[in-house]
Amino acid sequence: MSLGTGTDLSGARKPSSVEWDGYESDLFAHRFTDIPTNMQGRWAYDESSNLIYAGFAPRGLAEGTDGWLLHKFTWETGNCTKREIAYGNWTGRADATYA
């Protein structure tokens, strides 16, 4: 057995289904995608009630201050087809450079 490829968990605390789902076996690493609970959030929708922008920042950070994690969603025929991220401020979210 190669280093880092084993799944023998005898004597160890067994991982939960969430821990197994977040494991990338080809990278031998876990994914972490949670937003800390001390963050504030903002959301902006289009005229069809599709979420277009979501933003997260430390609680108390002003909407015009840089430090926001911004998400931009692209929709086609009622389906979300793309999510891009940028860093900046909530007020300038439309002008941010998303990738």
LUMKEBA-849407 format. One record per residue: residue number from 1; residue in three letters; z negated, x negated, y negated of N, C-alpha, C, O in turn. Coordinates in steps of 0.02 Angstrom, whole numbers, plus 32768, in hexadecimal, padded with zeros to 4 digits. Atoms other than C-alpha are relative to their C-alpha. Last residue first. Layout:
N
<mitor pos="NUM" code="ALA" n_pz="Z" n_px="X" n_py="Y" ca_pz="Z" ca_px="X" ca_py="Y" c_pz="Z" c_px="X" c_py="Y" o_pz="Z" o_px="X" o_py="Y"/>
...
***
This chain:
99
<mitor pos="99" code="ALA" n_pz="7FDD" n_px="8021" n_py="7FC8" ca_pz="8272" ca_px="827F" ca_py="7945" c_pz="7FE3" c_px="8019" c_py="8041" o_pz="7FF9" o_px="8004" o_py="8077"/>
<mitor pos="98" code="TYR" n_pz="8016" n_px="7FEF" n_py="7FBC" ca_pz="8246" ca_px="82D8" ca_py="78A4" c_pz="8029" c_px="7FDA" c_py="8034" o_pz="8065" o_px="7FCE" o_py="802A"/>
<mitor pos="97" code="THR" n_pz="7FCF" n_px="801A" n_py="7FD2" ca_pz="8256" ca_px="8290" ca_py="77F5" c_pz="7FE7" c_px="8009" c_py="8046" o_pz="7FB7" o_px="7FE8" o_py="805B"/>
<mitor pos="96" code="ALA" n_pz="8015" n_px="8038" n_py="7FD6" ca_pz="81EF" ca_px="82FF" ca_py="7781" c_pz="8039" c_px="7FE9" c_py="802E" o_pz="8067" o_px="8010" o_py="803C"/>
<mitor pos="95" code="ASP" n_pz="7FDC" n_px="803D" n_py="8013" ca_pz="8245" ca_px="836A" ca_py="76FD" c_pz="7FED" c_px="7FC4" c_py="802A" o_pz="8007" o_px="7F8D" o_py="801F"/>
<mitor pos="94" code="ALA" n_pz="7FB8" n_px="7FF3" n_py="7FFA" ca_pz="8214" ca_px="8414" ca_py="7746" c_pz="8028" c_px="7FC1" c_py="7FF1" o_pz="8060" o_px="7FBA" o_py="800A"/>
<mitor pos="93" code="ARG" n_pz="7FEA" n_px="7FFE" n_py="7FBB" ca_pz="8161" ca_px="83D8" ca_py="7764" c_pz="804B" c_px="8009" c_py="8008" o_pz="8069" o_px="7FED" o_py="8036"/>
<mitor pos="92" code="GLY" n_pz="7FBD" n_px="801D" n_py="7FFC" ca_pz="8143" ca_px="83A6" ca_py="76AF" c_pz="801F" c_px="8002" c_py="8045" o_pz="804B" o_px="7FDB" o_py="8055"/>
<mitor pos="91" code="THR" n_pz="7FD9" n_px="7FE5" n_py="8038" ca_pz="80AC" ca_px="8419" ca_py="7692" c_pz="8049" c_px="7FE7" c_py="8003" o_pz="8076" o_px="800C" o_py="7FF2"/>
<mitor pos="90" code="TRP" n_pz="7FEB" n_px="7FBB" n_py="7FF1" ca_pz="8067" ca_px="83F1" ca_py="773E" c_pz="802D" c_px="801C" c_py="7FCA" o_pz="805D" o_px="803F" o_py="7FD9"/>
<mitor pos="89" code="ASN" n_pz="802E" n_px="7FCE" n_py="801A" ca_pz="8060" ca_px="8336" ca_py="7720" c_pz="801D" c_px="8045" c_py="800B" o_pz="805A" o_px="804E" o_py="8010"/>
<mitor pos="88" code="GLY" n_pz="7FFA" n_px="7FF8" n_py="8048" ca_pz="80AD" ca_px="82A4" ca_py="777E" c_pz="7FCD" c_px="8031" c_py="7FE7" o_pz="7F92" o_px="802D" o_py="7FFA"/>
<mitor pos="87" code="TYR" n_pz="8040" n_px="800A" n_py="8020" ca_pz="80C8" ca_px="8273" ca_py="7832" c_pz="800A" c_px="8005" c_py="7FB5" o_pz="8039" o_px="7FE8" o_py="7F9A"/>
<mitor pos="86" code="ALA" n_pz="7FFF" n_px="802C" n_py="803B" ca_pz="815B" ca_px="82B5" ca_py="7895" c_pz="7FB8" c_px="7FF8" c_py="7FE8" o_pz="7F8B" o_px="801E" o_py="7FFD"/>
<mitor pos="85" code="ILE" n_pz="803E" n_px="800D" n_py="8025" ca_pz="8179" ca_px="830B" ca_py="793B" c_pz="800D" c_px="7FD2" c_py="7FC5" o_pz="803E" o_px="7FAC" o_py="7FC4"/>
<mitor pos="84" code="GLU" n_pz="8000" n_px="8042" n_py="801D" ca_pz="820C" ca_px="8361" ca_py="7990" c_pz="7FBF" c_px="7FF6" c_py="7FD9" o_pz="7FA0" o_px="8026" o_py="7FC3"/>
<mitor pos="83" code="ARG" n_pz="803C" n_px="800D" n_py="8027" ca_pz="8210" ca_px="83F4" ca_py="7A06" c_pz="8004" c_px="7FB9" c_py="7FE8" o_pz="800D" o_px="7F8B" o_py="8010"/>
<mitor pos="82" code="LYS" n_pz="800F" n_px="8043" n_py="8016" ca_pz="82B4" ca_px="8438" ca_py="7A4A" c_pz="7FBF" c_px="7FFE" c_py="7FD9" o_pz="7FB0" o_px="802C" o_py="7FB2"/>
<mitor pos="81" code="THR" n_pz="7FD7" n_px="8032" n_py="7FDE" ca_pz="82FD" ca_px="84CC" ca_py="7AA6" c_pz="7FEE" c_px="7FB8" c_py="7FED" o_pz="8006" o_px="7F89" o_py="800D"/>
<mitor pos="80" code="CYS" n_pz="8010" n_px="8040" n_py="8021" ca_pz="8284" ca_px="8559" ca_py="7A7D" c_pz="8024" c_px="7FCA" c_py="8028" o_pz="8017" o_px="7FC1" o_py="8064"/>
<mitor pos="79" code="ASN" n_pz="8022" n_px="8032" n_py="7FD7" ca_pz="82DB" ca_px="85F4" ca_py="7ABF" c_pz="7FF4" c_px="7FC0" c_py="7FD7" o_pz="801F" o_px="7FAA" o_py="7FB2"/>
<mitor pos="78" code="GLY" n_pz="8043" n_px="7FEB" n_py="7FEB" ca_pz="8307" ca_px="8693" ca_py="7A5F" c_pz="7FDA" c_px="7FCE" c_py="802B" o_pz="7FA2" o_px="7FDD" o_py="8040"/>
<mitor pos="77" code="THR" n_pz="7FFE" n_px="7FBF" n_py="7FDD" ca_pz="83C2" ca_px="8672" ca_py="7A55" c_pz="7FBC" c_px="8011" c_py="801F" o_pz="7FB7" o_px="8023" o_py="8059"/>
<mitor pos="76" code="GLU" n_pz="7FBB" n_px="7FE9" n_py="7FF4" ca_pz="83A9" ca_px="85BC" ca_py="7A1E" c_pz="7FFB" c_px="803E" c_py="802C" o_pz="7FE0" o_px="803C" o_py="8063"/>
<mitor pos="75" code="TRP" n_pz="7FF7" n_px="7FC4" n_py="7FD6" ca_pz="8305" ca_px="8581" ca_py="79D0" c_pz="804A" c_px="8010" c_py="8006" o_pz="8070" o_px="800B" o_py="7FD5"/>
<mitor pos="74" code="THR" n_pz="7FBC" n_px="7FE5" n_py="8008" ca_pz="82D6" ca_px="84D6" ca_py="798B" c_pz="800A" c_px="8038" c_py="8032" o_pz="7FF8" o_px="8030" o_py="806D"/>
<mitor pos="73" code="PHE" n_pz="7FE2" n_px="7FE0" n_py="7FC6" ca_pz="821E" ca_px="84A9" ca_py="7976" c_pz="8044" c_px="801C" c_py="7FEF" o_pz="804E" o_px="8039" o_py="7FBA"/>
<mitor pos="72" code="LYS" n_pz="7FCA" n_px="7FD3" n_py="8015" ca_pz="81D5" ca_px="842D" ca_py="78FA" c_pz="8022" c_px="801A" c_py="803F" o_pz="8035" o_px="7FF3" o_py="806B"/>
<mitor pos="71" code="HIS" n_pz="7FD2" n_px="7FEE" n_py="7FCA" ca_pz="812B" ca_px="83DE" ca_py="791B" c_pz="8035" c_px="802E" c_py="7FE3" o_pz="8024" o_px="805D" o_py="7FBE"/>
<mitor pos="70" code="LEU" n_pz="7FD5" n_px="7FC5" n_py="8009" ca_pz="80C6" ca_px="8385" ca_py="7895" c_pz="802E" c_px="8009" c_py="803C" o_pz="8048" o_px="7FD9" o_py="8058"/>
<mitor pos="69" code="LEU" n_pz="7FD2" n_px="8004" n_py="7FC8" ca_pz="8032" ca_px="830F" ca_py="78AB" c_pz="8028" c_px="8041" c_py="7FFE" o_pz="800C" o_px="8077" o_py="8006"/>
<mitor pos="68" code="TRP" n_pz="7FF3" n_px="7FC7" n_py="7FD5" ca_pz="7FE2" ca_px="830E" ca_py="77FE" c_pz="8030" c_px="7FEC" c_py="8039" o_pz="8060" o_px="7FC8" o_py="802E"/>
<mitor pos="67" code="GLY" n_pz="8031" n_px="8005" n_py="7FCA" ca_pz="7F9A" ca_px="8272" ca_py="77AC" c_pz="8008" c_px="8039" c_py="8032" o_pz="7FE1" o_px="8040" o_py="8060"/>
<mitor pos="66" code="ASP" n_pz="7FE6" n_px="801B" n_py="7FC2" ca_pz="7FEF" ca_px="8279" ca_py="7703" c_pz="7FC9" c_px="7FF7" c_py="8033" o_pz="7F8F" o_px="7FEB" o_py="8022"/>
<mitor pos="65" code="THR" n_pz="8013" n_px="8045" n_py="7FF3" ca_pz="7F9A" ca_px="82E8" ca_py="7682" c_pz="801E" c_px="7FE9" c_py="8042" o_pz="801B" o_px="800D" o_py="8074"/>
<mitor pos="64" code="GLY" n_pz="7FD1" n_px="802D" n_py="8021" ca_pz="7FEC" ca_px="8386" ca_py="763F" c_pz="7FF2" c_px="7FB6" c_py="800C" o_pz="8014" o_px="7F8B" o_py="7FEF"/>
<mitor pos="63" code="GLU" n_pz="7FBC" n_px="7FF4" n_py="7FE6" ca_pz="7F96" ca_px="83FB" ca_py="76BB" c_pz="8033" c_px="7FD1" c_py="7FE1" o_pz="8067" o_px="7FC5" o_py="8000"/>
<mitor pos="62" code="ALA" n_pz="7FD8" n_px="7FD2" n_py="8028" ca_pz="7EED" ca_px="83AF" ca_py="768F" c_pz="8046" c_px="8006" c_py="801B" o_pz="8060" o_px="7FD6" o_py="8039"/>
<mitor pos="61" code="LEU" n_pz="7FC9" n_px="8024" n_py="8020" ca_pz="7E89" ca_px="835C" ca_py="771A" c_pz="802C" c_px="8032" c_py="7FDB" o_pz="8040" o_px="8065" o_py="7FF8"/>
<mitor pos="60" code="GLY" n_pz="800F" n_px="8010" n_py="8046" ca_pz="7DE9" ca_px="83C1" ca_py="7738" c_pz="8037" c_px="7FDA" c_py="7FDD" o_pz="8036" o_px="7FD4" o_py="7FA0"/>
<mitor pos="59" code="ARG" n_pz="801D" n_px="7FC9" n_py="8028" ca_pz="7DF3" ca_px="83C2" ca_py="77F5" c_pz="7FEF" c_px="7FE8" c_py="7FBB" o_pz="7FD0" o_px="7FB3" o_py="7FB2"/>
<mitor pos="58" code="PRO" n_pz="8049" n_px="7FFE" n_py="8000" ca_pz="7E5D" ca_px="8332" ca_py="7835" c_pz="7FE7" c_px="8038" c_py="7FD2" o_pz="8003" o_px="8044" o_py="7F9C"/>
<mitor pos="57" code="ALA" n_pz="801D" n_px="8035" n_py="8029" ca_pz="7F14" ca_px="8364" ca_py="7840" c_pz="7FB4" c_px="8003" c_py="8006" o_pz="7F98" o_px="8037" o_py="801A"/>
<mitor pos="56" code="PHE" n_pz="8046" n_px="800E" n_py="7FF0" ca_pz="7F85" ca_px="83D0" ca_py="78AC" c_pz="7FE9" c_px="7FC4" c_py="7FD7" o_pz="800D" o_px="7F93" o_py="7FCF"/>
<mitor pos="55" code="GLY" n_pz="801C" n_px="803E" n_py="801B" ca_pz="802B" ca_px="8421" ca_py="787E" c_pz="7FB6" c_px="7FFA" c_py="8010" o_pz="7F92" o_px="802C" o_py="8011"/>
<mitor pos="54" code="ALA" n_pz="8047" n_px="8001" n_py="7FF2" ca_pz="809C" ca_px="84A0" ca_py="78D1" c_pz="7FE6" c_px="7FBD" c_py="7FE6" o_pz="8006" o_px="7F8A" o_py="7FEE"/>
<mitor pos="53" code="TYR" n_pz="8029" n_px="803B" n_py="800D" ca_pz="8149" ca_px="84C8" ca_py="788F" c_pz="7FB8" c_px="800D" c_py="8017" o_pz="7F9D" o_px="8043" o_py="800E"/>
<mitor pos="52" code="ILE" n_pz="7FD4" n_px="8036" n_py="8016" ca_pz="81D3" ca_px="8540" ca_py="78C6" c_pz="7FDA" c_px="7FBF" c_py="7FF5" o_pz="7FF1" o_px="7F8A" o_py="8008"/>
<mitor pos="51" code="LEU" n_pz="8026" n_px="8037" n_py="801C" ca_pz="8175" ca_px="85C2" ca_py="792C" c_pz="8030" c_px="7FC7" c_py="7FEF" o_pz="8053" o_px="7FAE" o_py="801B"/>
<mitor pos="50" code="ASN" n_pz="7FFE" n_px="803D" n_py="7FD7" ca_pz="81ED" ca_px="8652" ca_py="7946" c_pz="7FD7" c_px="7FCA" c_py="7FDD" o_pz="7FDE" o_px="7FC1" o_py="7FA0"/>
<mitor pos="49" code="SER" n_pz="8043" n_px="800F" n_py="7FE4" ca_pz="81B8" ca_px="86F4" ca_py="78F1" c_pz="8001" c_px="7FC7" c_py="8032" o_pz="7FD5" o_px="7FC2" o_py="805D"/>
<mitor pos="48" code="SER" n_pz="8000" n_px="7FE1" n_py="7FBD" ca_pz="826E" ca_px="8726" ca_py="78D3" c_pz="7FBF" c_px="7FF5" c_py="8024" o_pz="7FBA" o_px="8002" o_py="8060"/>
<mitor pos="47" code="GLU" n_pz="7FFC" n_px="7FB8" n_py="8008" ca_pz="825F" ca_px="8704" ca_py="7816" c_pz="8001" c_px="8026" c_py="8042" o_pz="7FF5" o_px="8062" o_py="8044"/>
<mitor pos="46" code="ASP" n_pz="7FC3" n_px="7FE9" n_py="8022" ca_pz="8226" ca_px="8652" ca_py="783B" c_pz="7FFF" c_px="804D" c_py="7FFD" o_pz="7FCF" o_px="806C" o_py="8013"/>
<mitor pos="45" code="TYR" n_pz="7FD1" n_px="7FDA" n_py="7FD6" ca_pz="8174" ca_px="861D" ca_py="7862" c_pz="803E" c_px="8012" c_py="7FD8" o_pz="803C" o_px="8015" o_py="7F9A"/>
<mitor pos="44" code="ALA" n_pz="7FCF" n_px="7FDF" n_py="802B" ca_pz="80FC" ca_px="859B" ca_py="7819" c_pz="8036" c_px="801E" c_py="802E" o_pz="804E" o_px="7FFD" o_py="805C"/>
<mitor pos="43" code="TRP" n_pz="7FC3" n_px="7FE9" n_py="7FDE" ca_pz="805C" ca_px="8560" ca_py="786C" c_pz="802D" c_px="8022" c_py="7FCF" o_pz="8016" o_px="8045" o_py="7FA2"/>
<mitor pos="42" code="ARG" n_pz="7FD8" n_px="7FD2" n_py="8029" ca_pz="7FC5" ca_px="84FD" ca_py="782D" c_pz="803F" c_px="800F" c_py="8027" o_pz="8058" o_px="7FE6" o_py="804D"/>
<mitor pos="41" code="GLY" n_pz="7FBA" n_px="7FF3" n_py="7FEF" ca_pz="7F3C" ca_px="84A7" ca_py="788F" c_pz="8020" c_px="8030" c_py="7FCF" o_pz="7FFF" o_px="805B" o_py="7FB2"/>
<mitor pos="40" code="GLN" n_pz="7FEA" n_px="7FC1" n_py="801C" ca_pz="7E94" ca_px="8454" ca_py="786B" c_pz="804A" c_px="8009" c_py="8012" o_pz="806D" o_px="7FD7" o_py="801F"/>
<mitor pos="39" code="MET" n_pz="7FC2" n_px="7FFE" n_py="8027" ca_pz="7E53" ca_px="83CC" ca_py="78DC" c_pz="800B" c_px="8046" c_py="7FE4" o_pz="7FF7" o_px="8078" o_py="8002"/>
<mitor pos="38" code="ASN" n_pz="8012" n_px="8007" n_py="8046" ca_pz="7D9F" ca_px="83B1" ca_py="7916" c_pz="803E" c_px="8002" c_py="7FD3" o_pz="8039" o_px="7FF0" o_py="7F98"/>
<mitor pos="37" code="THR" n_pz="801A" n_px="7FC2" n_py="801B" ca_pz="7DC9" ca_px="83F9" ca_py="79C1" c_pz="7FEC" c_px="7FFB" c_py="7FB7" o_pz="7FDF" o_px="802E" o_py="7F97"/>
<mitor pos="36" code="PRO" n_pz="8049" n_px="7FFD" n_py="8007" ca_pz="7E35" ca_px="8365" ca_py="79EE" c_pz="7FE8" c_px="803F" c_py="7FDD" o_pz="800C" o_px="805B" o_py="7FB3"/>
<mitor pos="35" code="ILE" n_pz="800E" n_px="8007" n_py="8047" ca_pz="7EEB" ca_px="8390" ca_py="7A19" c_pz="7FB4" c_px="8004" c_py="7FF9" o_pz="7F96" o_px="8036" o_py="800F"/>
<mitor pos="34" code="ASP" n_pz="802A" n_px="7FD0" n_py="8023" ca_pz="7F0A" ca_px="8375" ca_py="7AD1" c_pz="7FF9" c_px="7FEF" c_py="7FB6" o_pz="7FFC" o_px="7FB4" o_py="7FA2"/>
<mitor pos="33" code="THR" n_pz="7FDB" n_px="7FDA" n_py="8031" ca_pz="7FA1" ca_px="831D" ca_py="7B19" c_pz="7FD5" c_px="8031" c_py="7FD9" o_pz="7FEF" o_px="805E" o_py="7FB9"/>
<mitor pos="32" code="PHE" n_pz="8033" n_px="7FDE" n_py="8027" ca_pz="7F5E" ca_px="8292" ca_py="7B87" c_pz="8023" c_px="8023" c_py="7FC6" o_pz="8042" o_px="8002" o_py="7F9D"/>
<mitor pos="31" code="ARG" n_pz="7FEB" n_px="7FE7" n_py="8041" ca_pz="7FD5" ca_px="825A" ca_py="7C10" c_pz="7FC4" c_px="8021" c_py="7FDE" o_pz="7F9E" o_px="8045" o_py="7FFF"/>
<mitor pos="30" code="HIS" n_pz="800E" n_px="7FBA" n_py="8010" ca_pz="7F8E" ca_px="81F2" ca_py="7C9F" c_pz="801A" c_px="8010" c_py="7FBB" o_pz="8019" o_px="7FE6" o_py="7F8E"/>
<mitor pos="29" code="ALA" n_pz="8029" n_px="7FF2" n_py="803B" ca_pz="7FD6" ca_px="814E" ca_py="7CDF" c_pz="7FF7" c_px="804B" c_py="7FF8" o_pz="801B" o_px="8073" o_py="8015"/>
<mitor pos="28" code="PHE" n_pz="8045" n_px="800E" n_py="7FEC" ca_pz="8025" ca_px="80FB" ca_py="7D76" c_pz="7FD0" c_px="800D" c_py="7FC7" o_pz="7FA3" o_px="7FE5" o_py="7FBB"/>
<mitor pos="27" code="LEU" n_pz="801D" n_px="802C" n_py="8032" ca_pz="80CC" ca_px="8103" ca_py="7D1A" c_pz="7FB9" c_px="7FE9" c_py="8012" o_pz="7F9D" o_px="7FBE" o_py="7FF1"/>
<mitor pos="26" code="ASP" n_pz="7FD1" n_px="8037" n_py="800A" ca_pz="8131" ca_px="814C" ca_py="7DAB" c_pz="7FE6" c_px="7FCE" c_py="7FCC" o_pz="7FFC" o_px="7F94" o_py="7FCB"/>
<mitor pos="25" code="SER" n_pz="8003" n_px="8032" n_py="7FCA" ca_pz="8098" ca_px="81B1" ca_py="7DDE" c_pz="8030" c_px="7FC6" c_py="7FF6" o_pz="8021" o_px="7F8E" o_py="800B"/>
<mitor pos="24" code="GLU" n_pz="7FBA" n_px="8016" n_py="7FFB" ca_pz="8087" ca_px="8209" ca_py="7D36" c_pz="8002" c_px="7FC8" c_py="8034" o_pz="7FF4" o_px="7F8F" o_py="8024"/>
<mitor pos="23" code="TYR" n_pz="7FF5" n_px="8044" n_py="7FE7" ca_pz="7FE0" ca_px="8264" ca_py="7D47" c_pz="804A" c_px="7FF2" c_py="8007" o_pz="806E" o_px="8018" o_py="8027"/>
<mitor pos="22" code="GLY" n_pz="7FF5" n_px="802E" n_py="8037" ca_pz="7FC3" ca_px="82FB" ca_py="7CD7" c_pz="800D" c_px="7FB9" c_py="8015" o_pz="8014" o_px="7F8D" o_py="7FEB"/>
<mitor pos="21" code="ASP" n_pz="7FC4" n_px="7FEC" n_py="8024" ca_pz="7FD9" ca_px="837B" ca_py="7D63" c_pz="8010" c_px="7FD0" c_py="7FC7" o_pz="804B" o_px="7FC9" o_py="7FB4"/>
<mitor pos="20" code="TRP" n_pz="7FC5" n_px="800F" n_py="7FD7" ca_pz="7F5C" ca_px="831D" ca_py="7DD0" c_pz="8040" c_px="8010" c_py="7FDB" o_pz="8070" o_px="7FEA" o_py="7FDD"/>
<mitor pos="19" code="GLU" n_pz="7FF9" n_px="8049" n_py="7FFE" ca_pz="7ED9" ca_px="831F" ca_py="7D45" c_pz="803C" c_px="7FEB" c_py="802A" o_pz="8060" o_px="7FBC" o_py="8018"/>
<mitor pos="18" code="VAL" n_pz="7FE8" n_px="8014" n_py="8042" ca_pz="7EF6" ca_px="83D9" ca_py="7D27" c_pz="800B" c_px="7FB4" c_py="7FFE" o_pz="803C" o_px="7F9C" o_py="7FE3"/>
<mitor pos="17" code="SER" n_pz="7FB7" n_px="7FF2" n_py="8002" ca_pz="7EE8" ca_px="83FB" ca_py="7DE2" c_pz="801D" c_px="7FEC" c_py="7FBD" o_pz="8057" o_px="7FD7" o_py="7FBA"/>
<mitor pos="16" code="SER" n_pz="7FF0" n_px="7FB9" n_py="8006" ca_pz="7E3D" ca_px="83A6" ca_py="7DDE" c_pz="804C" c_px="8009" c_py="8001" o_pz="8071" o_px="7FD8" o_py="7FFD"/>
<mitor pos="15" code="PRO" n_pz="7FE2" n_px="7FE9" n_py="8040" ca_pz="7E22" ca_px="82F6" ca_py="7E1C" c_pz="800F" c_px="804A" c_py="8002" o_pz="801E" o_px="8067" o_py="8036"/>
<mitor pos="14" code="LYS" n_pz="7FBB" n_px="7FE8" n_py="7FF8" ca_pz="7DAA" ca_px="82DA" ca_py="7EAF" c_pz="801C" c_px="8018" c_py="7FBD" o_pz="7FFA" o_px="803C" o_py="7F99"/>
<mitor pos="13" code="ARG" n_pz="7FFD" n_px="7FBB" n_py="8018" ca_pz="7D10" ca_px="8273" ca_py="7E86" c_pz="8049" c_px="8016" c_py="8003" o_pz="8075" o_px="7FF2" o_py="7FEB"/>
<mitor pos="12" code="ALA" n_pz="7FF7" n_px="7FF8" n_py="8048" ca_pz="7D1D" ca_px="81D8" ca_py="7EF1" c_pz="7FFB" c_px="804A" c_py="7FEE" o_pz="8002" o_px="8076" o_py="8018"/>
<mitor pos="11" code="GLY" n_pz="803A" n_px="8018" n_py="8024" ca_pz="7CD9" ca_px="81AF" ca_py="7F9E" c_pz="8004" c_px="8008" c_py="7FB4" o_pz="7FD4" o_px="7FF9" o_py="7F91"/>
<mitor pos="10" code="SER" n_pz="803F" n_px="7FFA" n_py="7FDB" ca_pz="7D82" ca_px="81C4" ca_py="7FEE" c_pz="7FC7" c_px="7FDF" c_py="7FD9" o_pz="7FCE" o_px="7FA7" o_py="7FBF"/>
<mitor pos="9" code="LEU" n_pz="8036" n_px="7FF4" n_py="802E" ca_pz="7E09" ca_px="81D5" ca_py="7F6A" c_pz="7FBD" c_px="8006" c_py="8023" o_pz="7F8E" o_px="8025" o_py="8009"/>
<mitor pos="8" code="ASP" n_pz="803D" n_px="7FF9" n_py="7FDA" ca_pz="7E9B" ca_px="8188" ca_py="7FC6" c_pz="7FC5" c_px="8007" c_py="7FD0" o_pz="7FB7" o_px="7FD9" o_py="7FAA"/>
<mitor pos="7" code="THR" n_pz="801E" n_px="7FC0" n_py="8013" ca_pz="7F31" ca_px="81A7" ca_py="7F55" c_pz="7FC1" c_px="800D" c_py="8029" o_pz="7FA8" o_px="8045" o_py="802A"/>
<mitor pos="6" code="GLY" n_pz="8027" n_px="7FDC" n_py="7FCE" ca_pz="7F76" ca_px="80F7" ca_py="7F55" c_pz="7FE3" c_px="8041" c_py="7FE5" o_pz="7FD7" o_px="8048" o_py="7FAA"/>
<mitor pos="5" code="THR" n_pz="7FD9" n_px="7FCA" n_py="7FE4" ca_pz="8001" ca_px="80BC" ca_py="7EE2" c_pz="7FD9" c_px="802B" c_py="8031" o_pz="7FF2" o_px="805E" o_py="8048"/>
<mitor pos="4" code="GLY" n_pz="7FF5" n_px="7FC8" n_py="802D" ca_pz="7FA1" ca_px="804F" ca_py="7E68" c_pz="8026" c_px="803A" c_py="801D" o_pz="8034" o_px="806B" o_py="7FFA"/>
<mitor pos="3" code="LEU" n_pz="8034" n_px="7FF5" n_py="8031" ca_pz="7FB1" ca_px="7FAD" ca_py="7ECA" c_pz="8012" c_px="803B" c_py="7FD3" o_pz="8049" o_px="803C" o_py="7FB7"/>
<mitor pos="2" code="SER" n_pz="7FFC" n_px="8026" n_py="803F" ca_pz="8030" ca_px="7FBD" ca_py="7F54" c_pz="7FC8" c_px="8013" c_py="7FD1" o_pz="7FAE" o_px="804B" o_py="7FD4"/>
<mitor pos="1" code="MET" n_pz="8000" n_px="7FD6" n_py="803B" ca_pz="8000" ca_px="8000" ca_py="8000" c_pz="8000" c_px="7FD3" c_py="7FC2" o_pz="7FD9" o_px="7FA4" o_py="7FBD"/>
***
